């Protein structure tokens, strides 16, 4: 199994964190490296202002430095409960879920 280069995570984080900060706290729950595409496929769980807790999938294309939203589903209560006591991928300065962007 191929190991993703650390620079790919750094590029992904530079693209993803500014977008996801509005939803903080947010947790990455699944992550798959796609070496043939120089890409990362990953899911992020967070509380959305309109939809409640969601499990959203993203594809980060490292070659083109593009982030793609690949859909979302409601996060299960079991998944949320397993995450809330763990360190999030993005920590909020101040929780502002009601004023987060609706997209």
C-alpha positions, -999 to 999 in steps of 0.1 A, spaced: 0 0 0 14 34 -10 21 60 16 10 95 9 37 122 9 35 145 38 34 175 14 0 163 2 -15 166 36 0 200 40 -15 212 7 -49 196 16 -49 213 50 -41 247 35 -71 243 12 -95 226 37 -90 244 70 -102 278 58 -133 263 45 -141 240 74 -133 266 102 -168 279 100 -181 244 110 -156 238 138 -153 216 157 -148 191 128 -133 156 128 -118 136 99 -132 101 102 -120 83 71 -91 90 48 -80 72 17 -49 80 -4 -54 76 -41 -18 75 -54 -27 72 -91 -46 105 -88 -23 122 -62 -55 127 -42 -70 122 -7 -106 110 -3 -119 118 32 -150 123 54 -155 151 79 -180 151 107 -194 184 121 -226 200 132 -242 220 104 -265 250 111 -293 236 89 -288 199 88 -276 190 122 -246 165 125 -234 155 91 -208 132 76 -195 150 45 -172 135 19 -145 155 1 -119 147 -25 -87 167 -25 -69 167 -58 -33 174 -49 -21 177 -85 -46 205 -93 -49 218 -57 -87 215 -59 -112 205 -32 -143 187 -43 -175 182 -22 -187 147 -29 -219 147 -8 -231 142 27 -253 121 49 -266 125 84 -240 114 109 -252 86 132 -256 93 169 -231 65 176 -205 82 153 -210 116 169 -208 102 204 -175 84 196 -160 117 183 -171 145 207 -145 135 234 -117 132 209 -94 160 196 -110 175 165 -92 181 132 -103 218 135 -109 234 169 -132 265 171 -120 297 186 -157 304 194 -186 281 184 -208 300 160 -229 272 144 -260 293 139 -241 318 118 -221 294 97 -225 294 59 -255 273 48 -236 254 21 
